[in-house]
Amino acid sequence: MEHAKKLFPRGLPTLEELKTFNAGKDVPPETAWIWGKDDELGRINLLTAEVTNAAKDNEMMDGQVVPLNWSLRYPEHPSFHRTAFEHKIAPHPISPCIFDDFYDMNTQSGSQWDGFRHFGHLGIQKLYNNLDPQEVQSGTRCGIQAIAQHGIATRGVLLDHYAWAKKHGRPYDPFSGYAIPVSELEQVAKEQGVKFQPGDILLVRSGYVSRYYEMQKENPAKLEDLAHNPSYAGVEQSEEMKTFLHDNYFAAVGGDAPAFEAWPRKTEWYLHEYLLSLWGCLIGEMFDLEELSKACEKRNRWTFFFTSAPFNTPGGIASLANSLAIF
């Protein structure tokens, strides 16, 4: 935080202020490598002890715990050329009453965080904080271990867009590629009585998990087809969305869909390029938000204490979510 405060003594910069700050530099105008040249945390720097304590004091009231981790079995046919989860159980040679088990999986095939080594800026061919692609294979800088060793504990916010759309007679198919605009996210937040705070974890429910369960019964072959021809609702790729996601200073963003942003993309660029490589903002994907949606609706409260313990894997690209919401 100190390095960013020295650069911007009047407060963390807006996206427009960043463009002025980066004028004449050999980086994209929206680049926010502001936490120091050796930084590996990005927006997780926002999670100070004060922020965590405030979230604990204000959000933990009745003690209900809602896990946000989808079964490792799902999706049965992962998209984007990823392999499905395999679980093997083996007896231990010491005794037939002792067992071990083995997981074979892609860390991004289920509920997971995209780390900073996952997706770079395709224009300048750099990952977060000027990390060169060649370094990904040879070192550990900006690996998921940096986030793991810090931990994630702060206020979470659910924007239940899928429920909002149904309520207002504007339903959509979560497998349609529907692009959720900023105006709708802001309407959801307003109706839910949510005001964002720096350091929040933003979770957007677009209905993917709910629709997945329906499709298992209605047309399971469609789920396999989606693995080869992915099409999912998510936040839109737009200049307005860039500003919304940047200027609210979320510590991380995520949702229940496989890509967070609408897929296929509607622009020449991906939001992944900005969130991960330019801003150091983790992206959570395929979080199971179904029970969380019910818990929020029951309380008429869409904020909660959020925790996550990513894998402590040196040089790791991604991690299972290992996330909880606590009320």
C-alpha positions, 0 to 999 in steps of 0.5 A: 500500500505504501508504494501506491500511496507515495505515487498517488498521495490524494488517493488511489487513481481512477482509470482516467487518472491512470491514463494520464499517469501512463502517458508517454510510457511503454505500457497500455494506458490502463496499466496499474502496476502501482504497488511496487516493482517487486509486488506479487499481490496486486489488489490483494494489497487492499486487504489490510488488517483494518479491512479484514477486522472491519469485515469481521465486525460488520458481517459476521452476525449469526455464524452460518457458513456457506461453502462456495466450492462446487463439487470437484466432479463438475463440470463433467466436461470442462471447457477450453480444452481442460481435462476433467477431474479424476479421483482414485482411491488406493489401499495403503500397503501398511494395512487394508484398513488404511487408504490414500486418494489421488487427484488428477485435474486441471486447477481451472476445471472447477471452482477456482481462481485465475492467478496472475500467471494465467493470462497476460496482456496479448498486445504487449505480451506481458503478465502482471507487473511486467512479468515476461512469459518466459519467466513463467516456465523458469521462476515463481514470481507472481505465482499463486503462492504469494496470494496463499501466503497472504490469505484472503479474508474480507467483505464479500458482495453478491450481485444476484443478477440472475434472480434480478433478471427473472424478477423483472421479466428479463430472463436469459439463458446462462448458456447464451453468451448474454453480456451483462452491462454495467447499468444492470449490475448497478441496478442490482446493487441499488435494489439490494442496498449494496454500496461497494467498498475498496477491498470487496470481493465482487461475486456475480451470479449469472445462473450457470450452475443453476442452468447446469443442473437443469441441463443435466436432466433436460439435455446432457448432450448439450453440456458435452457440446458446450465443452467444445463450443463454449457459450456463457453469460457473463459481464460485458466487455466494454469501456464502461465495464473496465471503469466499473471494475477498476474504479470500485477497487475490488480486491478480486472478482468472480462468479458462477460462470466458467469465464466471468466475462461473457463468452464468446467475447464481443470485442477484440480484447478480453477483460482477463487482460485488464483484470489479471495482467494490468490491475492484478485482480484475481478472477474467480470462476465456477463458484457455486453461488446457489446456496449463497443466493438463498442465504442472502435472499433469506436475510435480505442482505447481500454482503458477508464475510468472505475467506479463501485459502488458495494453494501454496504452490510456488509458481502456481498458475491457478488454484481451487477456490477453497472459499467460504461465505460467513454471515 
